[in-house]
Amino acid sequence: MKKQDFFEGAYIELRGNSDLLVEGCEALLDYNEDLIILQIGKQALNIHGRHMQMRYLSEKKVGISGFIKGVMYV
């Protein structure tokens, strides 16, 4: 296994149920206050919640706040 294969994917940090940091996203696929979908490699990361908003969006990093109910790869 190559070193880069070990680190593929995203770094996800969830603080409580109201603050989420995702590093390693490649694209924003959908965004509304109840569902945010990010492209992470060949998969999508669905973030379900209420009253969510992006605090910031940079080249590979997204910060989300609101009431986060679930985070799921699909």
C-alpha positions in Angstrom: 0.0 0.0 0.0 1.3 3.4 -0.9 1.4 6.1 1.7 -1.0 8.3 -0.2 -3.6 5.4 -0.3 -3.7 5.4 3.5 -4.7 9.0 3.7 -7.4 9.1 1.0 -10.8 10.3 2.1 -11.9 13.0 4.4 -11.1 14.2 7.9 -14.3 14.8 9.7 -14.6 16.5 13.1 -18.0 16.7 14.8 -18.2 18.9 18.0 -21.4 18.0 19.8 -24.3 18.1 17.4 -23.9 21.7 16.2 -20.4 22.1 14.6 -18.9 20.0 11.8 -15.6 20.4 10.0 -14.9 18.4 6.8 -11.5 18.5 5.1 -10.9 16.7 1.8 -14.1 17.5 0.0 -13.8 17.9 -3.7 -17.2 19.5 -4.6 -20.4 20.8 -3.1 -23.2 18.8 -4.7 -26.3 20.1 -2.8 -26.9 22.7 -0.1 -30.0 23.6 1.9 -30.7 24.0 5.6 -31.8 20.4 6.0 -29.3 18.5 3.7 -25.7 19.2 2.6 -24.0 16.8 0.2 -20.3 16.9 -0.4 -18.2 14.9 -2.9 -15.4 12.9 -1.1 -13.4 11.0 -3.7 -15.8 8.5 -5.4 -18.4 8.8 -2.6 -20.8 11.4 -1.4 -21.1 12.6 2.2 -24.7 13.4 3.2 -25.1 15.7 6.2 -28.6 15.7 7.6 -29.9 18.3 10.0 -31.9 21.4 10.7 -31.1 25.1 10.2 -27.6 24.2 8.9 -25.4 26.8 7.2 -21.9 26.8 6.0 -19.7 28.9 8.1 -16.9 28.8 5.5 -16.1 27.0 2.3 -12.5 26.8 0.9 -10.8 24.7 -1.7 -11.0 21.4 0.3 -12.5 22.5 3.6 -16.1 23.1 4.8 -17.3 24.3 8.1 -21.0 23.7 9.0 -23.1 24.9 11.9 -26.7 24.1 12.9 -28.5 21.1 14.4 -26.7 18.1 12.9 -28.7 14.8 13.0 -26.4 12.5 11.0 -23.4 12.1 8.7 -23.4 9.3 6.2 -21.3 8.1 3.2 -23.4 7.0 0.2 
